[in-house]
Amino acid sequence: MFIGNLKIENPVFLAPMAGVTDIAYRIVARRMGCGLVYAEMVSDKGIHFRNEHTLRMLETEKNERPLVMQLFGETPESLSEAAKYVESLGCADIIDINMGCPAPKIVKNHEGSALMLDPKRAFAIMSAVKKAVNIPVTVKMRKGWDNEHINVVEMAKLAQEAGMDAIAVHGRTREQFYSGRADWDIIAVVKQAVNIPVIGNGDVRTCNDLQKIFDQTNCDAVMIGRAAQGNPWIFREFVHFLRTGEKMAEPTMQERKEIILEHLDMLLEKKGSYIGPREMRKHATWYTRGITGGAELRRLFNLAEKRDDFVEILSQM
């Protein structure tokens, strides 16, 4: 498939997740066959003020490309300025506008999914960002704000009018956050309403789910979020299933150990000997979900402070 003029090798994407889809995990996901990875959302204000932490979030590597840098903000001026800066760095292949984040600290600033309540401003933002850069621009949105404000079809049409190259739709309202079932029917309606690629998002955890969402919505690609936490093999599994119709075996214990250490080593390299292991704790607990003795392993991982601690724990698996 294509997003703008960018060719994507397969329609299985990694969703942007704050605190999860950093450079280390994106590299792991790409190695597992993920067609397109999204970075953690980045503040336009952080870019404007050249905040040190924000600028670190813009660091990328060649072996994780193609990559989408997702931006969030409140005004057309600030978001278009941020998009220009990202493009100037050459760190991304696509700019994505966040209109889906439900976090209170984001929506109280009229950012993220709060934009679903303000179509006029959302249209102005999308138009300004599209005009500001030469690389493709996409938008990620939700079903609506709540059950009384389900307007994703209207917003999708505005996105197409503004020149967006693709739309990702999470089939939940902001009020739902991540509870309940994602509404795939609304994704199907969006797909019928626009001519640009539509990416379906929400509750795709198994090969059966993957087949169902494609059949039910006719979407062009799927975006995997929480189901990919601690499970980068989901990309390998889904791509294999799409190409062959066959399901793959679960990763072996040895594969799990190797990926945990590989992931940890990248975090150590990128974030140092203090932050790296501490950030790895949550990933390690996700990697060991569902295995025998996992509860005790997770307890130990949450106490790990250095690489040797992880090696010792892994030796018990």
Buried (B, 14 or more C-beta within 10 A) or exposed (E): BEBBEBEBEBBBBBBBBEEBBBBBBBBBBBBBBBBBBBBBBBBBBBBBEEBEEBBEBBEBBEEBBBBBBBBBBBBBBBBBBBBBBBBEEEBBBBBBBBBBBBBEEBBEBBBBBBBBBBBEBBBBBBBBBBEBBEBBBBBBBBBBBEEEBBBBBEBBBBBBEBBBBBBBBBBBBBBBEEEEEBBBEBBBBBBEBBEBBBBBBBBBEBBEBBBBBBEEBEBBBBBBBBBBBBBBBBBBBBBBBBEEEEEBEEBEEEEBBEBBBBBBBBBBEBBEEEEBBEBBBBBBBBBBEEEEEBEEBBEBBEEBEBBEBBBEBBEEB
